[in-house]
């Protein structure tokens, strides 16, 4: 496994788009055909490889879950449609006419929804480390896989980490999402002891948005309908040791809804294959991009 915790500040072009009472940051790094990367413009530059920046212009975009409301501002309802509209506003602001879009974990649903709503802007879709949804049936399959296949030592690490979660949340309730991600390391990383804390350094969260998306929107998403609405080719990259989302076989019923869906499972990865196996991830991405005609 080739993996580092690189928390250097991005050195590319950056800016901020004011959307209502929020300021959504964006950062551009690299050269080549553009890839939109929704999520956190601070977190995601830390997990995608320098080599990928030599082949693609990576456009990192905040969403509202990582851009808390201005102090004293009124709460705004946030759903997946609002996130899609924000991505489109940021794309237009930056001036990217057409691009691939890469969504990791919950952000895969943002990428899927954006590509379905704005197919004219998307040349290819890359979904990483996501099940078909967070619906109870899919999450139950993740739990069954964890119960039946995982070694006792990994389960013991998980129990020990979860025992400290309540105290971590009590110390900083606004970072509950980050605390949970760190406590889930035995389910999220091929190395169950990996310390992901440096990746989250400086990342702020709005838990009202996170709860609305991860707790509601991603459970209700109609993945089949979104796949049918996307004419662009789709690449799905999963980690063999990802026990946080529904297992790879849950995607089988959805294959027929996509015009062109390629699935790859990386054997040495968990929930973040682009950091855990950067060479393998980049090779899969580039081979797919050449096949579908989106490579430089």
N, C-alpha and C positions, 0 to 999 in steps of 0.2 A: 504494500500500500504506500502510495506517495501522497503525503498530506502534510500541510503546514497551516498554522494560524497566522496569516498575513493580515495585519490590521493597519497597514500603511494607508495614508489618505490617498484617494484617487488623484491622478495627475492630469486627467483629461478636462474637456470643456464641461462646465456645469452651470446650473441656474436653478431658479425657483419659480414656480407658477402659483400665483394666488388664486385659489378656488374657494369662494365664499370666505369663511373664517379660517381656512387652512392654507398652509404654504407647502406645496408638494415639490420636493427637490428632485432634480434629475442630473445625471452625470453621463457623459459620453467618453468611452475609451476604445482605442483600437482603430483599425483601418480595414475597409472591405465592405461587403454587403451587410447592411444593418440588421441587428437583431434587437427587438424590443424586449426588455426584461422587467416586467412589473413586479413590485414587491417593495423592497427597501433599497433606496439608492446608496445606502451605507453598508448594508449586509451583503448584498449580492456581488459587488465588486470583489469581495473577500473570498468568494468560493468558486469563481470561474477563472480559468487558467490564463497566465500570460500568453501561452501559445495560441489560445483562441482569439486573443486580441490582435494577433498578427494576421488573422484571416478574416475577422469580422469587426465591424464597428458595433460595440455593445452599448445600448442605450438603456441605462438603469433608471427606473421610474418609481418614485414613492407611490403608495396608495394611502388612503385616509387612515388606515389602521396604524400607519407609522408616521402620521403627521397630526399630532394632537390639536384640538381646537385652541384658538387664541384665548387667552384668559378673559373670562367674562362673556364669551360668545355663547349664543344660544345653541343648543343641541340640534343637529341636523339628522334626519333619518338617512341611513346608509344601507343600500342593498347592492346586489351585483350589477344592476343596471346603472347605478350611480358610479360605481367603480369603472365600468366600461366607458361611460361618458367622460370620466376624468382621464383615462388613458388616451381617448381620442383627442381631448383638448391638449394634452401634453404632446402627442405626436404632431398635431398641427402647429403648436408653438415652436417646437424644435425644428420642424421642416422636413421630417422624414416622410416621403411620399408613399413608399411601399417597402415592407420589411418582413422578415420572419419574426415570430414572437415565441419567446421561451418562458414557460411558467413552471415553477417548481413548487411541489407540495400544494398547499391551498391556492397558491397563485396560478397553478395549472388551470383551475376553473376560471380564473380571470382571463387567462390567455384563450381558453376555449370559447368563453362567452364573447370576448372581443372579436375573435376571428369569425364567429357566426354572425355577429352584428355588422361587422365592417369587412366583408370578404375581399373587397376591392383593394384594401390596404395590406393584405397579408399574402406572402408568397409561400409560406410554410409555417407549420405549427409544431413546436417541440414541447411535449409534456413530460415532466420529470417527477418521479416519486409520488404518484397520485393514484388512488383507486378511482373507479368510475364515479364515486360520490362519497359523501359522509353519511349516507342514509343508514339507519339502524341495521338493515340486512347486510350491507357491505362491511360495516364495522364489526358485526358479529363474526363474520368470516375471518377478519383480522385477529380477533380474540381467540378463535378456535385454532388458527395456525400457531399463534403464540403458545397456547396451552399444550398443543400436541407435538410440536416440532422443536421447541427451544430447549437448549441444555440447561440443567439446574444451575450451573454457575452464572449464566446470564440472567436467569430469573432472580437469583439471590442478589445480584448487583442492582437489578431493577427495584426490588423490595427495599433495599437499603437507601437508594436514592429517593424513592418516593416517601420514605419515612421523614425526610427533612423538608419536604415540599411545603407543608403548612407554615413552618417557621420562616422559610424564604419568602413566602407570599406576605406574611405578616410584617416582615421587615420592609417590604416595598410593594404594596398592593398594585401600584400602577404598572409594575413589570411582571404581573402574574403570568402572562403568556411566555415571557422569556424564562421565568423560573420553571414553568412546566416543561418547556422544550429541553432545558438542561437536565431536569430530573428524568426525562424519558430517554436518556442517552443509550441505555441498554436495548431499547426498542428502535432507536433511530440510527445507530452507527454500527458498522461491521465490528469495530473495536468498541466493546461495551463500556470501556473506561475512558473514552475520548472526552476531553474537556473542551466544549464548544464555547465557553464563556467569552474568549477574546473575539469571536465572530460577532457577538452581540454587543460589544462595547460601544456605548454612545447611541444605541438604537432605542428610540422612544416609542411607546405604544399607546394607543387609545383603546382600552379594553371594551368600551361600548361597541366600537366598530368590529373588533376582533370577535367578540361574542356573536354579533349579528351575522357575520360572514361564516366563521368556522362552526358556530352552533346552529345556524338556521339555513343560510343561503346554500352552503355547500352540501347540506343534507337533502335539500329540495331540488337541486339542479337537475334538469332533464338532459343528461349527457347524450342520449341517443339523438334527440332533436338537434342539439348543437352540432353533433358530428354530421348529421344529414345536411346542415346548412353551410358547411365549410367545403368549398371546392378545392382548397389547397391540400397538398399532402401533409400527413401528420406523422411525426415520430414520437413514440412513447418509450422512455428509458426508465427502467425500474432496477432497484437494487435487490439482490437475492436475500440480503439480511435486513430488509426493511420490514419491521414488525409494527409500524405505526399506522399503516394504511392497509386497505384491502389487498389481498394477494394477487399476483399476476393473473391467475386463472379467472378472476372475476371480470376481466376485460373480454373474455371470449364471446359472450353474447352481444357485444357492441361492435365487433369487427365488421359485420355486415352493414352497419349504418354509415361507415366512413368510405369515401371514395378511394382513399389510399392511406392505409394505416400500417406502419411498420413498427413492430414491437421488439425491443432488445432488453435482455435482463443481464446485468453485470454481476458476476459471481462474487467479486470482492467488495461489494458496496452495500451500504444500508440506505438511509433516506437521502443522502446527499452525494450521489455518485460523481458529480463533477468535481468535488473536492477529494473524495476518497480514492477515486481512480481517474485522475484527470487525463492521463494519456489514453486510456480505454474510452472514456467518455468522448473526448475530442475526436478520436478515430471514428467512433460510431456516428457522431454528428457530421463529420466531414464526408464520410462515405455516403450517408443519406443525402446530404446536400448536393453532392455530385450526381447522384442518381436522379434526383428530382429537379436538378437544374438551378439550384439557388447558390451554389458555391462560386467563389471568385474564379 
